[in-house]
């Protein structure tokens, strides 16, 4: 099962389910909990968030369960540094061969960094979540990435540690989110972020293309974003999530067929580029940063990519 997106969708602090939190005393506590969470002070965040976790018709529960998994891990974990830019966190009783697991994570992250030519100027904490977090109540049980301070954080399910190849795959996928986050400066659309992560993990583009054609469904950019955001605790949503991952793999696979890894590097670099030329290009395409970046590197915009990739696999 593919992992979650790089940014965990957090409930808005302004309004949830039509309730204006700024007018509710519980909003102050929840805001404080989220501030602690983004500082990776997860035990404190868990303690503060608990009393209001079930409020607002349960709309906070997805985020609360995320915090819970990380807090329970922190209570039993140990940490050590794999490299100057990468730290490893695990629960000794659940990851007995932590040295091998840490090495697998380091090698996977290093390989992704090399392929995407990232300088690793931001540190990352790689955490193997406590086994009990791999449960139906956890929307993010398959792994995820969060932009935290003072480091980015990737969380990996404990079950993958039993299979070195699977651990490497998931670690590569999640660390790719870290690279996209930093190189693209949060401007990469969902399909690009997940597509690059799928490519870095070694997902076979031909297989994803075959499954996409068999489904007979080709999603628009807007539909792609929505497909990744659904509640994955509901089994009925998983088929749609899988379709979105397959199509993202096809989209990035098509780009990769044109200019290999270097094209993706150039694309990520172009996203936050505010040079005069890129500003002119943004005006000309009258679109989003990804439209200008795609035009700069490949000569077509997002709509053009979706059309070309669909034709590439015969999905039209």
N, C-alpha and C positions, 0 to 999 in steps of 0.2 A: 504494500500500500504506500503510495507516495506521501511525502511529508507535507506539513502545513506551510503556509506562506511565510515570507520573511518577517513581515510585521503582523503580530497577533492582533486581530481586530478587537480593540478595546471599546467598551461601551462609552458613548459620549458623556462627558461630565456636564454638558449643558442640558441635555434632555434625553431621558430614557423612557420609552413607552408613553410619551406624552407628558411625563412628570418632570417639572423643572427642578432639577436637583439643587440649584443654588438657593431655592426657597426651603429646602428640607435640611434639618440639622444633620441628618445622616450623610449628606453630601460632603460635609467637611471631613468626616472620618474616611469616607471612600476616597476622596481626593488625596488625603494623607497616605492612605494605603498604596495608592497607585504611584505616588512619588517615591515611596520606599521601594516598591517593586522595580521601578525603572532604575533605581540605584543598586539593585540586586540585594537589598536588605529584605529578603523574602520572608524570613520568620516574623519580623515585625509587621510586614504587610499582611501576612496571613492572620495574625492576631487582631489587627485593627479591622480588617475587612469582614471577619466572621459574623458579627452581629447584624450587618446589613446585607449579607450575601443573598438572602432570599427575597429581598424587597423588589419593588417595581415589577411585579408579576414574574419574578425569576429571571429577569433579563440580565442580571449581573452574574448569574451562576457560571456561565462559560468562563468568564475571566477569573472568578473565584476559584474554580477547579484548577485552572492553570497555576495560580499562585500556590494552591495547596500542594500540588505535585512537587513544585520546586522547594517549598518550605519543608516538606517531609524529607526530601532528599538532603537538604542542607543540615538538618538535625543529626543525620547519621553519617555524613560524608567526610571524606578527606580530599585534600587538593594538593597538587604539585605541578610545577612548571615543566612543560615539555620543551618549550623554546621561549625566547624572549618575548614572543608575540602570541603564545598559546599556552593556556593553563588547562589542566584536566581535573575534573571533580567526579568522584565515584563513591559508592557505598561498599566498603570492604567485604561485607558478608555476601554481597550480591554480584560483585565483579572480582572474583578471587585472583584472576590473572590480570591485574590492572596494568602491569607493565606492557603486556602484549596489546591490550586494548588501547592504551595511551599511544603506543607506537603506531597502531593502525590509524588512529585519528590524526596523528601528526603527519604521516605519509600521505593520507588523503587530502588534508588541508594544504600541504606543500605542493602536491600535484595540481590542485585547482589554482593556487596562487601562480604557479609557473605558467600554466596554460593561458590564464587571463592577465598575466603580467601585472599582478597587483603587488605593491611594495609593502603590504602588511603594516602600514603605519598605525593601524588601530589594533589593540589587543583583543583577543577572543578567549572566552571561557567556554570549554566544551564540557557539558555536564551529562553524565549518564543518570537518568532519572530513576528514582526508587521503583522497584517492580510493581508496587501497588498502584502507581500512576498509569500503568498500562491497562486501563479498564474502560468500560463503556461510558462511564461518567465523564471521562476526560476527552474533550473535543480535540485535543492536541496530542493524543497518545502516540502518534507515529513519528513525532519529531518536529521541531520548529526552531526558528531563529527570532531573537528579539534584540532590538537596538537599545542597549542599556548604557549606563554611565557607571564606572569609567571604562567599560569594555562592552563589546558585543557578546551575545551569549547564544550558543546553540545547545539545544536539549535533545538527547538521544534516548530512545527506549531501551530499557535494560535487556530485553529479549534479544536484541541484535548482537550482544556481546558473545553469544554462544556460537556465532558464525562470523569469522574474521572477514569474509568477503562481503557479507551483509552489513557489518559494521562499517567497513570502508565505503560501501555504497551510500549509506545513509549519511555518514559524516561528510562525504564529498558533496552531497546534495545540499545539506544544511550550510556547510561552509561557503558554498557558491552563493547562497543568499547574502552572507556577510560581504563577499566581494562585490556583488551587484549593488548592495546597499551603499557601500562606500565609494565605489567608482562612479556609480550613477547618481550619487547624492540624493537618493530617495525619489528620483524622477522616472525610474523604470516602471512601465506598466506591469500589471500582474502576469500577463502572458509571457512577457520577456523574462521577468525574474524567474518564474517557474520553468520556462523552457530552457534557459541556461542551466539551471540547477539539474534538470533532467538530463541534459547533455553531459554535464560534468560527472554525473553519477554513473554514466555508461548506458543509459536507456537506449534501446535500439530504435532508430527512427523508422525503419521499414516496418517494424511490428506496430508501432504507434500509428503509422499511416494506414496499415491494413485494418486495424481496429476502428479507426475514424471512418474509413470508407464503409465498413460493414454497418456502422451505426446509422449511416445516412444522414448525419447531422453536422452542419458546419456553423459554429458559433460566431457571432459578431464580436468586436472588441468589448463592447458594453456587456454582452452576455458572458463573455469569458471572465470579466471581473466579478460578476455576480455569482458565477459557478464556484469560484474559489472561496467565497465568503460564507457559504451555507453552513448550517450546524451539522457537523459530522458525527454527532452522537446519534443521529437519526439514520438508520441503515438505508432508508429510502432515498437519501441524498447522495449516497456513495457512488452510484453509477454516473450521475452527472459530474461529480468531482473527477472521476476517472476519465471521463470524456474530455474534460477541460485540460487535464494533464497530458493526454495523448495529443490533443490539438496544439497545445503549447510546444510539445516536443517537435511536432511537424513544422510549426512556424519557425522555430529556431534552427531546426534541421535544414530547412530550406535556405535560411541565411547562411548557415555554415557551409552548405554546398557551393555557395557563391564565392566566399572569401575566407573560409576556414576560421580558425580561432582568432586570427588577426582582425577579421571583420567585426567580430563580437567585441574585441578590445576597443577598436575604433568607435563602435557604436556606443558603448558605455562611456567612453571618454567624451564623446560628442554631446551626450545628454545634458550635462551641466555647463557646456561651453557657452560663454557669454561674449565671445569675440564679436567684432563688428560684422564679420561675414555670417556667423550663425544667427545674429539678431536680424540681419537682412533676410536670411533664409526663412526664419520663423515668420516674418511678415509676409513673404511670398507664398508660403504654403498655408498660411492662415490656420494653423493647427496647433497641436501640442508639441512639447519638446521632443517627443519620440518621432513625430512626423518630420521635423527638421533634421534630427539625427539620422533617421533612415534615409532621407533624401541626400544628406551629406555623404553617407558611406555607400549606399546601394543605388540611389537614384530614383527611389519611389517612397511614398508615404505609407502609413499604417494600413489604410484601405487597399493600397496597391499590393502590399505584402500579403494581406489576407486573400486577395483574389489570386495572386500568383501561386501561393502555397496550395490553395485548394485545387488549382489546375494541375500543379506539380504531381499531386497524388491521385488526381481523378475524382475529387470530391464534389465537383460542380455538376 
